[in-house]
Amino acid sequence: MSTSVTSTAFKNAHRLHVQSLYKRSLKLSLDWFVQRDQWRQKALDIRAQFERNKHITSPKELQAVLAKTEQELEDWAHPGIYRLPLGPEGTKWERNLPPLMDFPEHGHH
């Protein structure tokens, strides 16, 4: 009984880790491909890469593939992350804010 519980726990942890890698891969690819039509093709390539490794059940092979994927994500990190111009830390973030209309009572005439 404890073997099946351990096996189930491992499968759940493994599934969550793979999902996290997949999501990180997609988000990272958005830094390199800003236009959606180009990004969509890259997203399909990423999905195909994950699907190719779906059949692996050996723990040693899994560990090697996961380590390779982590390294690829690290190597592929974009030095200048794309930020939306109007988003936080974007080039137009908080530009031309309306003036404050409520002035403090003391110190001004």
Salt bridges, closest charged atoms under 4 A:
GLU51 OE2 - ARG47 NH2 3.04
GLU51 OE1 - LYS54 NZ 3.84
GLU70 OE2 - HIS17 NE2 3.59
GLU70 OE1 - ARG24 NH2 2.97
GLU72 OE2 - LYS68 NZ 3.59
GLU89 OE1 - ARG83 NH2 3.41
